[in-house]
Amino acid sequence: MSERSKETAAGLARIEGYLISQAALREAKAQGEAFARALTWLGSGERNEISERFTQHHLRLRTEMLTATVARAEELKAEYSQRYRHLRSRLTGLVLVGFGVWTAVLALLCRR
């Protein structure tokens, strides 16, 4: 991959991240406003404060869940990479043994 392609991919990833974060912020604000609207006995200022606190809480939870998901994905990647290396080495060993046995059988058959 060329340097320009890498820069383009990185730029697109940043734009995608920004768009996703803005969508999450809009969702959190909408959830906060809906929650605060349900509390009809509160005054306007109190509703705004509750809405803002709910929004911040919602975003914090989302960040924590995303962070945990990324960490778990990294753990799984490391685990499966190690398993793949182990499997590949075992398979390579079996193929080499198989070729060795096949060569020995052919050598014995050719001597007769």
C-alpha positions as CSV (number, residue, x, y, z in Angstrom):
1,M,0.0,0.0,0.0
2,S,1.5,3.4,-1.0
3,E,2.0,6.2,1.4
4,R,-0.7,8.2,-0.2
5,S,-3.2,5.3,0.1
6,K,-2.3,5.0,3.8
7,E,-2.9,8.7,4.4
8,T,-6.2,8.6,2.5
9,A,-7.3,5.6,4.6
10,A,-6.3,7.3,7.8
11,G,-8.1,10.4,6.8
12,L,-11.3,8.5,5.9
13,A,-11.0,6.7,9.3
14,R,-10.8,10.0,11.1
15,I,-13.9,11.3,9.2
16,E,-15.8,8.1,9.9
17,G,-14.8,8.4,13.6
18,Y,-16.0,12.0,13.7
19,L,-19.3,11.1,12.1
20,I,-19.9,8.2,14.5
21,S,-19.1,10.4,17.5
22,Q,-21.5,13.1,16.3
23,A,-24.2,10.5,15.8
24,A,-23.6,9.1,19.3
25,L,-23.8,12.7,20.7
26,R,-27.1,13.3,18.9
27,E,-28.5,10.0,20.2
28,A,-27.3,10.8,23.7
29,K,-28.9,14.2,23.6
30,A,-32.2,12.9,22.3
31,Q,-32.2,10.2,25.0
32,G,-31.4,12.8,27.7
33,E,-34.1,15.1,26.5
34,A,-36.7,12.3,26.3
35,F,-35.8,11.3,29.8
36,A,-36.1,14.8,31.2
37,R,-39.4,15.5,29.4
38,A,-40.9,12.5,31.2
39,L,-40.2,14.2,34.5
40,T,-43.1,16.7,34.1
41,W,-42.9,18.1,37.7
42,L,-39.4,19.6,37.1
43,G,-38.9,23.2,36.1
44,S,-37.3,24.1,32.8
45,G,-33.8,24.6,34.3
46,E,-34.0,21.4,36.2
47,R,-35.0,19.5,33.1
48,N,-32.1,21.0,31.2
49,E,-29.7,19.9,33.9
50,I,-31.1,16.4,34.1
51,S,-31.0,16.2,30.3
52,E,-27.3,17.2,30.3
53,R,-26.4,14.8,33.1
54,F,-28.2,12.0,31.3
55,T,-26.4,12.8,28.1
56,Q,-23.0,12.8,29.8
57,H,-23.8,9.6,31.6
58,H,-25.0,8.0,28.3
59,L,-21.8,9.0,26.5
60,R,-19.6,7.8,29.4
61,L,-21.3,4.4,29.3
62,R,-21.0,4.2,25.5
63,T,-17.3,5.0,25.8
64,E,-16.7,2.4,28.5
65,M,-18.5,-0.3,26.4
66,L,-16.6,0.6,23.3
67,T,-13.3,0.5,25.2
68,A,-14.1,-2.9,26.7
69,T,-15.1,-4.2,23.2
70,V,-11.9,-3.0,21.7
71,A,-9.8,-4.5,24.5
72,R,-11.6,-7.8,24.1
73,A,-11.1,-7.7,20.4
74,E,-7.4,-7.2,20.9
75,E,-7.3,-10.2,23.4
76,L,-9.1,-12.4,20.9
77,K,-6.8,-11.3,18.1
78,A,-3.7,-12.2,20.1
79,E,-5.3,-15.5,21.2
80,Y,-6.3,-16.6,17.7
81,S,-3.0,-15.4,16.2
82,Q,-1.2,-17.6,18.7
83,R,-3.5,-20.5,17.9
84,Y,-3.0,-20.0,14.2
85,R,0.8,-20.0,14.5
86,H,0.6,-23.2,16.6
87,L,-1.7,-24.9,14.1
88,R,0.5,-23.8,11.2
89,S,3.6,-25.2,12.8
90,R,1.9,-28.5,13.6
91,L,0.5,-28.8,10.1
92,T,3.9,-28.0,8.6
93,G,5.5,-30.7,10.8
94,L,2.8,-33.3,9.7
95,V,3.3,-32.5,6.0
96,L,7.1,-32.9,6.4
97,V,6.6,-36.2,8.2
98,G,4.2,-37.3,5.5
99,F,6.7,-36.5,2.8
100,G,9.4,-38.3,4.7
101,V,7.2,-41.4,5.0
102,W,6.2,-41.2,1.4
103,T,9.8,-40.9,0.3
104,A,10.8,-43.9,2.4
105,V,8.0,-46.0,1.0
106,L,9.0,-45.0,-2.6
107,A,12.6,-45.8,-1.8
108,L,11.7,-49.2,-0.5
109,L,9.4,-50.0,-3.5
110,C,12.1,-48.9,-6.0
111,R,14.7,-51.2,-4.4
112,R,12.7,-54.4,-5.1
